[in-house]
Each structure stands twice: as structure tokens, then as C-alpha cells.
Amino acid sequence: PDYLLAFADEYNGRDEDGHYSPMEEANGAISCADTSRPAPTPERARQAVARLQAEAPLLSKGVTVEDYDEPSCAYWPFKTTEKPHAVRAEGAAPILVVGTTGDPATPYASAEALAKGFADATLLTRVGEGHGAFGKGNGCIDAALEAYLVDGTMPAAGTRCS
């Protein structure tokens, strides 16, 4: 039971003092602030579920229309008035963008586009799977990020860490 409770605490962001991480609430706030898309209509939700169940029956087991037609952002009290726009960061210190080729949450193509969009940015690539790059056991990535954050040393353009 000790191991199960420890895993549950880690999964839920609970520390040894019984405090919980605000990450779940932060993710909701960030996601709702980052999108202005309206909630799908019930018909579009039914179509999405039908397609998902047809194309990925094993992964979509238990998925219902309710998972799509009542997104939490529909009731989020704060709506942004900001419209998508390019941010070039002209005059800023050189910016380091880090992307992982097999990141399921943040596609590598987005890191490439972000780096290209800044006036002065370098893309550091972690070749591998999983979300995030720093502290994942890749010495090349960790050393490059530490050098940038501590000394302001930018890795060479095109650096790829396997």
C-alpha cells in the first residue's frame, strides 16, 4: 500500500506535507486563455466520437459525447480580447527554444515555428520521446540549458541531442 499511495501522491501532485500542486488548475486557466474557439456543437461532438471510435476503437473505449460537448472553457469566466499575433521580440536577448522530436503534448513543428518567429532565437533539439526536455536524463540537453541559463551561452545553431 505504501507504494500505491506514493504513486497516487506523485500523480496528484501531493508533496510530503500534504500540499497539492496547482498544475491542474493552472492548465485549465492557461488552456482557456490560449483559445478562443467555441465549444463544438452537440452534432460535431457526436461526429468526433463516432470517428474516434471507428478509427481507434481500443483507445476510445469509454469516450462519450459528453467528453466533447461540455468543455470546461465554455464556463470559464475570463475571455481574452487579444487576437493571435506575431511576437518577434525585437531587441530582446537571444532566446533559446527547446523542442523534443517525439513530444506528444507540444509538437516539434511548433518549436521550429516558434524559433523561426523570433528575431533572435536558436532551436535546441532533444531527439527522443516524452514531454519536456530538461532533467530527463539527457546530459547534452541539460548541459546546454544550464550554460544558457547560468552563463547566457547559446548552443550552436542546429544542436541536436540524442
C-alpha positions in Angstrom: 0.0 0.0 0.0 2.9 2.4 0.7 4.0 2.2 -3.0 0.4 2.7 -4.3 -0.1 5.8 -2.0 3.3 7.2 -3.1 2.3 6.8 -6.8 -1.1 8.4 -6.1 0.6 11.3 -4.4 3.0 11.8 -7.2 0.2 11.5 -9.8 -1.9 14.1 -8.0 1.0 16.4 -7.2 0.8 16.0 -3.5 4.0 16.7 -1.5 5.2 15.1 1.8 3.5 17.9 3.7 0.1 17.2 2.2 0.1 20.2 -0.1 -1.1 19.8 -3.7 0.4 21.3 -6.9 -1.8 23.9 -8.6 -0.8 22.5 -12.0 -4.3 21.1 -12.8 -6.0 24.4 -12.2 -3.1 26.2 -14.0 -3.5 24.0 -17.0 -7.2 24.8 -17.2 -6.6 28.5 -16.9 -3.8 28.5 -19.5 -5.8 26.4 -21.9 -8.9 28.5 -21.7 -6.8 31.7 -22.0 -5.0 30.4 -25.1 -8.0 29.6 -27.1 -11.0 31.5 -28.4 -12.6 28.5 -30.2 -16.2 28.0 -29.2 -17.3 24.7 -27.8 -18.3 22.2 -30.5 -22.0 21.7 -31.3 -23.6 18.5 -30.0 -23.7 17.2 -33.6 -19.9 17.9 -34.1 -19.2 16.2 -30.8 -21.2 13.1 -31.9 -19.3 13.1 -35.2 -15.9 13.4 -33.4 -16.8 10.5 -31.1 -18.1 8.3 -33.9 -14.9 8.9 -35.9 -12.6 8.3 -32.9 -14.4 5.0 -32.1 -14.2 3.9 -35.8 -10.6 4.8 -36.2 -9.2 4.0 -32.7 -11.7 1.6 -31.0 -9.2 0.5 -28.4 -8.1 4.0 -27.4 -11.6 5.4 -27.5 -13.2 2.8 -25.2 -15.2 4.8 -22.7 -15.1 8.1 -24.6 -18.5 9.7 -24.7 -20.1 12.7 -26.4 -20.1 14.5 -23.1 -16.3 14.5 -23.2 -16.5 16.9 -26.1 -19.7 18.9 -25.9 -19.2 20.4 -22.4 -15.6 21.6 -22.3 -14.5 23.4 -19.2 -13.7 26.6 -21.1 -17.3 27.1 -22.0 -17.9 28.2 -18.4 -14.5 29.9 -17.8 -15.3 33.4 -16.6 -12.5 35.2 -18.3 -12.4 35.7 -22.0 -9.4 37.2 -23.8 -9.8 40.2 -26.1 -6.4 39.5 -27.6 -6.2 38.2 -31.1 -3.4 35.9 -32.3 -0.4 37.9 -33.5 3.3 37.5 -34.2 5.7 38.3 -31.4 9.2 38.9 -32.8 10.8 40.1 -29.5 13.0 42.6 -31.4 15.8 43.8 -29.2 15.4 41.0 -26.6 18.4 39.0 -25.5 18.9 35.8 -27.6 16.1 33.3 -26.9 16.7 29.6 -26.6 13.8 27.4 -27.8 13.9 23.7 -26.8 11.8 21.1 -28.7 11.6 17.4 -28.4 11.0 15.4 -31.6 8.6 12.9 -30.0 6.7 15.1 -27.6 3.1 14.1 -27.5 1.9 17.4 -25.9 3.9 20.0 -27.8 4.7 19.1 -31.4 8.3 19.6 -32.5 7.0 21.6 -35.5 5.6 24.2 -33.1 9.1 24.6 -31.5 10.6 25.1 -35.0 7.9 27.7 -35.9 8.4 29.5 -32.6 12.2 29.7 -33.1 11.8 31.0 -36.6 9.3 33.6 -35.5 11.6 35.3 -33.0 14.0 37.9 -34.2 17.0 36.2 -32.5 16.4 32.6 -31.4 18.2 29.3 -31.5 16.4 25.9 -31.5 17.9 23.2 -29.3 16.5 19.8 -30.3 16.1 16.8 -28.0 15.8 13.7 -30.2 13.5 11.4 -28.2 10.1 10.7 -26.8 8.2 12.3 -24.0 7.1 15.7 -22.8 9.7 18.2 -21.9 13.5 18.1 -22.2 15.4 19.3 -19.1 16.0 16.8 -16.4 15.1 13.8 -18.5 18.5 12.1 -18.3 19.9 13.7 -21.5 23.3 15.2 -20.5 23.6 17.1 -23.7 20.3 19.0 -23.2 20.9 19.6 -19.5 24.4 21.0 -20.1 23.2 23.3 -23.0 20.3 24.6 -20.9 22.4 25.1 -17.8 25.0 27.0 -19.9 22.3 29.2 -21.3 20.5 29.9 -18.0 23.6 30.3 -15.9 26.1 31.9 -18.3 24.0 33.1 -21.2 25.9 30.8 -23.5 23.8 29.8 -26.5 24.3 26.3 -28.0 25.5 26.2 -31.6 22.7 26.6 -34.2 21.3 23.2 -35.2 22.4 21.4 -32.0 20.6 18.1 -31.7 20.9 15.9 -28.6 20.1 12.2 -28.8 
